[in-house]
Amino acid sequence: MKIRSQFAALVVLIVAIPLSCVIYFPIYHYFTSSERMLIEESNLIPEVEQSGLSQADVKRLGKLLHNMPADVQTAVFSSTFDVITSNIPELENVETLDYDSFWNFVEDKRFIYQFRTMQTENSNLVIVTRMSHKKAKKTFNATSILIILLFSLVFICVLTVVIVSRTVFKSIELIEKQTQEIAGGNLSTQITTLSKNKNEITSITDSLEKMRLSLEDAQTRRNKFIMGISHDLRTPVAIIKGYTEAISDGMVKPEEMESTLNLISCKTSQLENMIDTLINFMKLDTSDWRDNLKPGSITKLIEDFARDCCITGTVFKKNVTQDVIIKNDIQVPLDPQLVTRCFENLFSNAIRYTKDRGDILIWAREYENELVLKIIDSGEGMSKEDMDHIFDLFYRGTTSRREEGMGIGLSVVKSIITIFNWKIDVESELGNGSTFTITIPKRA
């Protein structure tokens, strides 16, 4: 049950408790009052009017008898035990009783008797009412049932309030404790909840858990990034430092000075290029690119890319061919600079790992809902282990470790593909080349 529904139920129950009490008391009063079954045309009243009492006394007594419940038998006696009026069967033909007969009459164990006196102008009247034990018990049972129902409802309301509030507050306390641990730097703390049903708290918990996983992944990537930078920048820095110290110490001969300075300049340029590559990769990790994408011709970009690859292949002594068949000018949201960079990174890898006179094919086709671009090379290929990690930052496969590079190129490709909401797949077998496939939806 959702939190909103739970609190709505709480409000209803909280209102139900006093409302039940308000309803209970009128009902209780109705079942226990003399007005529940009034004798509207009491046969006792005419007899009272003929009893010789004053008009005021007759009116008072008549009002009292008028309000007697139908299941209550009543008799009115004078102070000398004369029967003024009665609807009790035993007194139907009796006009007066002596003292002993009166008390014998009211000691009948089958009934419950009540006595009331009424002062008149000349004397006192004794009003005797009686009810059988069975009818009295029935009235008591009805009242008891009302009381039991009321307390049962109150108990259910209170129990529901306790259960719901306990579940909500315990879940909030648990989430608070877990988020405090995460805020303290312990990103391994999993965010969970006590509730098994889907509600607002479980939704918040799921979102917080996704955020925690993202933070944990970002921390892992940051650590790998720092380690990668430390490893890849250390080599050119060490070479530059070593040669500059050698020059300062006079260990470099004059005839070696020019070559040494050229080496330092080369390593400085390499270091500069590596730093630029890192900066460009970090820029891809932002959402600014996605917000600035505009519709452009992916057809033209693919055709230009395929044509340039054929020219480049001649320079690098590779047999590069193209098989691009795209009949329509397809417009999709893109950034030409990023698209070109993505394609060229994949082609550079194919050039690097394909032997001289090896084959590289640029293949593209148009389908109903998508474009498919493949870059197929006959290079060294990759193992299954390498294929699972080739898009990881700074990862360098077993076949690429002897090559220069920082293991960033394919991470850049993956980031660009993600920005465009495209899809990239790779098929490869060690020693039998690789195929990178980019799937481009026609509609974003």
VMD Tcl script that draws the C-alpha trace (Angstrom):
set ca {
  {0.00 0.00 0.00}
  {1.32 3.45 -0.90}
  {2.22 5.91 1.86}
  {-0.49 8.31 0.69}
  {-3.10 5.55 1.00}
  {-1.75 4.53 4.40}
  {-1.98 8.04 5.76}
  {-5.44 8.46 4.23}
  {-6.47 5.32 6.12}
  {-4.92 6.78 9.28}
  {-6.91 9.98 8.90}
  {-10.13 8.00 8.39}
  {-9.42 5.88 11.45}
  {-8.49 8.88 13.60}
  {-11.75 10.57 12.60}
  {-13.66 7.31 13.09}
  {-12.77 7.04 16.79}
  {-14.46 10.25 18.04}
  {-17.20 9.86 15.42}
  {-17.97 6.39 16.75}
  {-18.22 7.78 20.26}
  {-20.54 10.55 19.07}
  {-22.76 8.00 17.32}
  {-22.61 5.53 20.21}
  {-24.10 7.74 22.92}
  {-27.34 8.64 21.06}
  {-27.81 4.98 20.15}
  {-27.16 3.94 23.73}
  {-29.57 6.56 24.97}
  {-32.18 5.36 22.50}
  {-31.92 1.71 23.58}
  {-31.97 2.52 27.29}
  {-34.48 5.36 27.44}
  {-38.17 5.12 28.03}
  {-38.81 6.93 24.78}
  {-37.73 3.92 22.69}
  {-41.22 2.33 22.77}
  {-43.67 4.87 24.17}
  {-47.23 4.00 25.07}
  {-48.82 6.70 22.99}
  {-52.37 5.73 23.95}
  {-51.77 4.27 27.39}
  {-54.83 2.56 28.85}
  {-53.73 3.72 32.29}
  {-54.28 7.42 31.64}
  {-58.13 7.35 31.60}
  {-58.12 5.54 34.93}
  {-55.85 8.21 36.38}
  {-58.23 10.90 35.24}
  {-61.02 9.17 37.22}
  {-58.93 8.61 40.35}
  {-60.07 11.71 42.20}
  {-56.67 13.37 42.06}
  {-56.33 17.06 41.36}
  {-55.92 18.20 37.76}
  {-52.26 19.06 38.33}
  {-51.53 15.66 39.90}
  {-53.36 13.87 37.08}
  {-51.27 15.76 34.53}
  {-47.98 14.93 36.25}
  {-48.87 11.27 36.68}
  {-50.21 11.02 33.13}
  {-46.98 12.41 31.71}
  {-44.99 9.87 33.70}
  {-47.16 6.95 32.55}
  {-47.10 8.23 28.97}
  {-43.31 7.79 28.85}
  {-43.27 4.22 30.18}
  {-41.85 1.63 27.70}
  {-44.34 -0.89 26.39}
  {-42.51 -3.88 27.87}
  {-42.62 -2.40 31.42}
  {-45.63 -3.24 33.57}
  {-46.80 -0.44 35.88}
  {-49.09 -0.07 38.90}
  {-49.93 3.10 40.87}
  {-50.86 2.72 44.54}
  {-52.10 5.23 47.05}
  {-50.46 5.49 50.47}
  {-53.07 3.00 51.76}
  {-52.28 0.55 48.93}
  {-55.41 1.28 46.96}
  {-54.86 0.43 43.29}
  {-55.38 3.68 41.36}
  {-54.40 2.25 37.95}
  {-52.45 -0.81 36.69}
  {-51.69 -2.87 33.60}
  {-50.32 -5.77 35.66}
  {-52.45 -8.89 35.04}
  {-52.48 -9.97 38.74}
  {-54.02 -6.61 39.74}
  {-56.61 -6.49 36.96}
  {-59.63 -6.91 39.27}
  {-58.00 -5.78 42.50}
  {-58.97 -2.44 44.05}
  {-56.85 -2.51 47.22}
  {-54.19 -4.55 48.97}
  {-53.26 -4.90 52.60}
  {-49.71 -4.43 53.75}
  {-48.71 -8.09 53.66}
  {-50.38 -8.71 50.28}
  {-48.55 -5.73 48.78}
  {-45.13 -7.00 49.86}
  {-45.94 -10.55 48.83}
  {-46.82 -9.11 45.40}
  {-43.56 -7.19 44.95}
  {-41.42 -10.14 46.12}
  {-42.24 -12.21 43.03}
  {-38.81 -13.57 41.95}
  {-39.79 -13.76 38.28}
  {-39.58 -9.99 37.92}
  {-37.32 -7.09 38.68}
  {-39.23 -4.39 40.59}
  {-38.57 -0.68 40.87}
  {-40.32 1.78 43.17}
  {-40.91 5.48 42.85}
  {-42.93 7.87 44.99}
  {-44.85 10.88 43.83}
  {-46.12 13.55 46.21}
  {-49.63 14.85 45.50}
  {-51.67 17.61 47.14}
  {-53.33 15.22 49.62}
  {-50.98 12.21 49.92}
  {-48.10 10.29 48.38}
  {-48.43 7.83 45.53}
  {-46.28 4.72 45.07}
  {-45.46 3.83 41.46}
  {-44.34 0.22 40.97}
  {-42.74 -0.89 37.67}
  {-41.56 -4.37 36.86}
  {-39.82 -6.24 34.03}
  {-39.10 -9.93 33.57}
  {-35.50 -11.07 33.97}
  {-35.46 -12.26 30.37}
  {-36.41 -8.85 28.97}
  {-33.96 -7.08 31.30}
  {-31.17 -9.38 30.15}
  {-32.07 -8.69 26.50}
  {-31.79 -4.95 27.06}
  {-28.47 -5.44 28.84}
  {-27.16 -7.60 25.98}
  {-27.99 -4.94 23.39}
  {-26.11 -2.34 25.42}
  {-23.18 -4.70 25.92}
  {-22.97 -5.38 22.18}
  {-22.84 -1.65 21.48}
  {-20.04 -1.18 24.00}
  {-18.08 -4.16 22.63}
  {-18.43 -2.90 19.05}
  {-17.26 0.56 20.05}
  {-14.18 -0.68 21.89}
  {-13.39 -3.14 19.11}
  {-13.46 -0.33 16.55}
  {-11.27 1.85 18.75}
  {-8.82 -1.04 19.25}
  {-8.62 -1.73 15.50}
  {-8.05 1.97 14.78}
  {-5.30 2.31 17.37}
  {-3.63 -0.95 16.25}
  {-3.68 0.14 12.59}
  {-2.22 3.53 13.48}
  {0.58 1.87 15.47}
  {1.42 -0.67 12.73}
  {1.41 1.85 9.86}
  {3.37 4.51 11.72}
  {5.86 1.95 13.00}
  {6.52 0.62 9.47}
  {6.90 4.10 8.00}
  {9.18 5.43 10.73}
  {11.35 2.31 10.86}
  {11.85 2.47 7.08}
  {12.76 6.15 7.28}
  {15.18 5.52 10.17}
  {16.84 2.68 8.22}
  {17.23 4.82 5.10}
  {18.60 7.69 7.23}
  {21.20 5.40 8.82}
  {22.27 3.98 5.45}
  {22.53 7.40 3.77}
  {24.58 8.71 6.70}
  {27.06 5.86 6.18}
  {27.23 6.68 2.46}
  {27.68 10.38 3.25}
  {30.58 9.34 5.49}
  {32.31 7.77 2.47}
  {31.21 4.14 2.78}
  {29.72 3.66 -0.70}
  {29.52 -0.11 -0.25}
  {26.53 0.26 2.08}
  {23.47 -1.04 0.24}
  {20.27 0.98 0.61}
  {17.33 -1.26 1.50}
  {13.89 -0.89 3.07}
  {11.69 -2.97 5.37}
  {8.65 -2.66 3.11}
  {8.10 -5.46 0.59}
  {5.24 -3.71 -1.20}
  {5.75 -1.06 -3.85}
  {5.17 2.43 -2.43}
  {6.80 5.84 -2.26}
  {9.45 4.68 0.24}
  {10.52 1.70 -1.91}
  {10.62 4.03 -4.93}
  {12.87 6.48 -3.04}
  {15.00 3.55 -1.86}
  {15.42 2.24 -5.43}
  {16.42 5.71 -6.64}
  {18.91 6.15 -3.80}
  {20.36 2.70 -4.49}
  {20.82 3.59 -8.18}
  {22.47 6.83 -7.14}
  {24.75 4.91 -4.75}
  {25.77 2.50 -7.51}
  {26.47 5.44 -9.81}
  {28.61 7.09 -7.15}
  {30.43 3.83 -6.51}
  {31.04 3.38 -10.22}
  {32.20 6.99 -10.52}
  {34.60 6.46 -7.61}
  {35.96 3.31 -9.24}
  {36.40 5.12 -12.54}
  {38.11 8.02 -10.79}
  {40.54 5.68 -9.05}
  {41.26 3.90 -12.32}
  {41.62 7.26 -14.03}
  {44.17 8.45 -11.48}
  {46.06 5.16 -11.65}
  {46.05 5.29 -15.46}
  {47.32 8.86 -15.52}
  {50.04 8.01 -13.00}
  {51.13 5.04 -15.05}
  {50.98 6.54 -18.55}
  {52.41 9.94 -17.73}
  {55.24 8.58 -15.62}
  {57.22 7.19 -18.57}
  {57.63 10.39 -20.67}
  {58.13 12.47 -17.51}
  {60.86 10.09 -16.31}
  {62.63 10.24 -19.69}
  {62.49 14.06 -19.82}
  {63.71 14.30 -16.23}
  {66.52 11.80 -16.80}
  {67.89 13.51 -19.91}
  {67.65 17.02 -18.46}
  {69.57 15.85 -15.38}
  {72.15 14.21 -17.65}
  {72.60 17.49 -19.56}
  {72.93 19.43 -16.29}
  {75.53 16.98 -15.00}
  {77.55 17.22 -18.23}
  {77.09 13.55 -19.00}
  {75.80 14.24 -22.54}
  {78.55 14.68 -25.09}
  {78.37 17.71 -27.39}
  {77.81 15.56 -30.45}
  {74.87 13.88 -28.67}
  {73.28 17.14 -27.52}
  {71.11 17.65 -30.62}
  {69.67 14.12 -30.56}
  {69.07 14.37 -26.82}
  {67.19 17.65 -27.16}
  {65.17 16.16 -30.01}
  {64.25 13.23 -27.79}
  {63.21 15.59 -24.98}
  {61.12 17.60 -27.45}
  {59.50 14.40 -28.76}
  {58.59 13.19 -25.29}
  {57.29 16.65 -24.38}
  {55.01 16.58 -27.43}
  {53.91 13.07 -26.50}
  {53.14 14.24 -22.96}
  {51.19 17.21 -24.33}
  {49.16 14.96 -26.63}
  {48.38 12.59 -23.78}
  {47.14 15.44 -21.59}
  {44.97 16.77 -24.46}
  {43.51 13.32 -24.95}
  {42.64 13.07 -21.26}
  {41.02 16.51 -21.26}
  {38.95 15.70 -24.34}
  {37.81 12.43 -22.81}
  {36.70 14.17 -19.60}
  {34.65 16.60 -21.66}
  {32.73 13.65 -23.07}
  {31.69 12.71 -19.54}
  {29.32 15.67 -19.35}
  {25.76 16.11 -20.62}
  {26.58 19.31 -22.54}
  {27.11 17.42 -25.80}
  {23.69 15.71 -25.69}
  {21.93 19.04 -25.08}
  {23.53 20.59 -28.16}
  {22.89 17.86 -30.74}
  {21.27 19.07 -33.97}
  {19.85 17.11 -36.95}
  {22.52 16.43 -39.56}
  {23.20 14.12 -42.49}
  {24.63 10.86 -41.19}
  {24.66 9.60 -44.79}
  {27.21 12.21 -45.88}
  {29.40 11.61 -42.82}
  {29.53 7.86 -43.49}
  {30.26 8.32 -47.20}
  {33.01 10.89 -46.53}
  {34.48 8.64 -43.86}
  {34.56 5.61 -46.19}
  {36.22 7.63 -48.98}
  {38.88 9.06 -46.63}
  {39.60 5.59 -45.25}
  {40.44 4.29 -48.72}
  {42.92 7.16 -49.23}
  {44.46 6.68 -45.78}
  {44.80 2.93 -46.35}
  {47.09 3.57 -49.32}
  {49.40 5.65 -47.15}
  {49.57 2.95 -44.43}
  {49.93 0.08 -46.94}
  {46.54 -1.50 -46.10}
  {43.96 -2.79 -48.58}
  {40.99 -0.64 -47.58}
  {37.76 -1.07 -49.53}
  {34.26 0.29 -49.08}
  {30.79 -1.17 -49.59}
  {28.41 1.65 -48.64}
  {24.84 1.51 -49.96}
  {22.64 4.24 -48.45}
  {20.04 5.52 -50.94}
  {18.47 8.27 -48.82}
  {19.91 11.30 -47.06}
  {19.21 10.29 -43.46}
  {19.01 13.11 -40.91}
  {19.61 12.27 -37.22}
  {20.61 14.33 -34.13}
  {24.40 14.43 -34.06}
  {27.57 16.45 -33.67}
  {29.78 16.07 -36.79}
  {32.99 16.49 -34.79}
  {32.09 13.67 -32.38}
  {30.85 11.38 -35.16}
  {34.08 11.82 -37.12}
  {36.13 11.25 -33.98}
  {34.22 8.05 -33.20}
  {34.63 6.61 -36.70}
  {38.30 7.58 -36.94}
  {39.14 6.00 -33.59}
  {37.72 2.68 -34.78}
  {39.52 2.96 -38.14}
  {42.82 3.87 -36.39}
  {42.54 0.68 -34.35}
  {41.94 -1.32 -37.53}
  {45.00 0.28 -39.16}
  {47.15 -0.32 -36.07}
  {46.38 -4.01 -35.65}
  {46.21 -5.00 -39.33}
  {49.45 -6.12 -40.94}
  {50.79 -4.53 -44.12}
  {48.72 -5.48 -47.16}
  {45.99 -6.69 -44.79}
  {42.33 -6.10 -45.60}
  {39.96 -3.53 -44.04}
  {36.34 -3.15 -45.18}
  {34.05 -0.16 -44.52}
  {30.52 -1.56 -44.93}
  {27.20 0.29 -44.51}
  {23.53 -0.48 -45.20}
  {20.20 1.29 -44.76}
  {17.25 -0.60 -43.24}
  {13.70 0.39 -42.44}
  {14.36 1.83 -38.98}
  {18.15 2.06 -38.77}
  {21.54 2.40 -40.44}
  {24.28 -0.14 -39.82}
  {28.00 0.67 -40.20}
  {30.65 -2.05 -39.92}
  {34.44 -1.66 -39.77}
  {35.90 -5.08 -40.55}
  {39.64 -5.80 -40.34}
  {41.81 -8.89 -40.84}
  {44.09 -8.01 -37.96}
  {45.19 -9.92 -34.90}
  {41.75 -10.08 -33.31}
  {40.98 -10.32 -29.60}
  {40.45 -12.97 -26.96}
  {37.10 -13.37 -25.18}
  {38.65 -11.89 -22.04}
  {39.78 -8.76 -23.89}
  {36.38 -8.30 -25.58}
  {34.68 -8.05 -22.17}
  {36.83 -5.04 -21.22}
  {37.83 -3.24 -24.44}
  {35.55 -0.25 -23.71}
  {36.89 0.17 -20.15}
  {39.00 3.25 -19.52}
  {42.77 2.58 -19.71}
  {42.26 -1.08 -20.57}
  {44.77 -2.41 -23.07}
  {44.31 -5.90 -24.50}
  {46.99 -8.55 -24.75}
  {47.56 -7.79 -28.45}
  {47.88 -4.04 -27.88}
  {50.34 -3.90 -25.03}
  {53.31 -3.65 -27.32}
  {51.65 -0.69 -29.10}
  {51.79 2.90 -27.92}
  {48.59 4.22 -26.42}
  {46.73 4.92 -23.18}
  {43.73 2.62 -23.57}
  {41.39 5.58 -24.04}
  {40.38 5.37 -27.72}
  {37.60 2.78 -27.40}
  {36.36 4.42 -24.16}
  {35.94 7.62 -26.20}
  {34.03 5.66 -28.87}
  {31.72 4.15 -26.21}
  {31.10 7.58 -24.65}
  {30.19 9.11 -28.00}
  {27.90 6.20 -28.87}
  {26.17 6.68 -25.50}
  {25.73 10.43 -26.10}
  {23.96 9.71 -29.42}
  {21.89 6.81 -28.00}
  {23.36 4.57 -30.67}
  {24.55 1.00 -30.20}
  {27.97 -0.61 -30.73}
  {28.85 -4.32 -30.87}
  {32.10 -6.15 -31.49}
  {32.83 -9.58 -32.89}
  {36.36 -10.91 -32.83}
  {38.46 -14.04 -32.66}
  {42.09 -14.14 -31.73}
  {44.13 -14.26 -34.94}
  {41.12 -13.75 -37.23}
  {40.42 -10.03 -37.12}
  {37.64 -7.93 -35.57}
  {34.31 -6.44 -36.65}
  {32.91 -3.32 -34.96}
  {29.23 -2.69 -35.72}
  {27.50 0.65 -35.06}
  {23.68 0.69 -35.20}
  {22.16 4.14 -35.79}
  {18.37 4.56 -35.27}
  {16.70 6.72 -37.91}
  {14.54 8.29 -35.23}
  {16.01 9.45 -31.94}
}
mol new
graphics top color blue
foreach p $ca { graphics top sphere $p radius 0.5 }
foreach p [lrange $ca 0 end-1] q [lrange $ca 1 end] { graphics top cylinder $p $q radius 0.2 }
display resetview
